Amino acid sequence: MNTQVVCTSIDEVRANVDSIDREIVRLLAKRGGFVKQAARFKKTTDDVKAPQRVEQVITKVRTLAAEVGGNPEVTESVYRAMISAFISAELQEHADLASSR
């Protein structure tokens, strides 16, 4: 499933990576919007941290990575860092919501 573009120069590689980075950042912002909304539905900070959900997501993305020819270890590492950052943001959102009630 890996539809890799074959580049003929480092500039072409970088242009493709830059294009992907723009898409990733756009998708991170979209994901962040849903994470912010999720804080409204969670009653406790333990609900925000949701370690069982984290492991479900990790299992899912490792499988997806393998299916598309990606590296499951890299995917897991990136997702763990991303999830950690989103949990921190969601904890702050959760606290802000709690203090405004």
Residue, then its C-alpha position, 0 to 999 in steps of 0.5 A: m500500500n506504500t505509494q512512495v514517490v521516487c525523488t531525483s534530488i534532495d530538494e524534491v525529497r524536502a519539498n515532499v516532506d514539507s508538503i506532508d508536514r503541512e498536512i500533519v500540522r493541519l490534522l494535528a490541529k483538527r485532532g486537538g479540536f476533538v481532544k478539547q471537546a472530549a474534556r467536556f465529557k470526562k468527569t475526572t483527571d483519570d478519565v482524561k488520562a485513560p491509559q486503557r484508551v491510550e493502549q487501544v490507540i497504540t495497538k490500532v496505529r501499530t496495525l495501521a502502520a504495518e498495513v500501509g508499509g510504515n514502521p510500527e515502532v516509529t509510529e508508536s513512538v510518535y503517537r505516544a509523544m503526541i498522546s502525551a502532549f494532548i493529554s497535558a492540553e486536555l488536563q488543562e482544558h479539563a481544569d479550566l472547565a472545572s473552575s468555570r463551573 
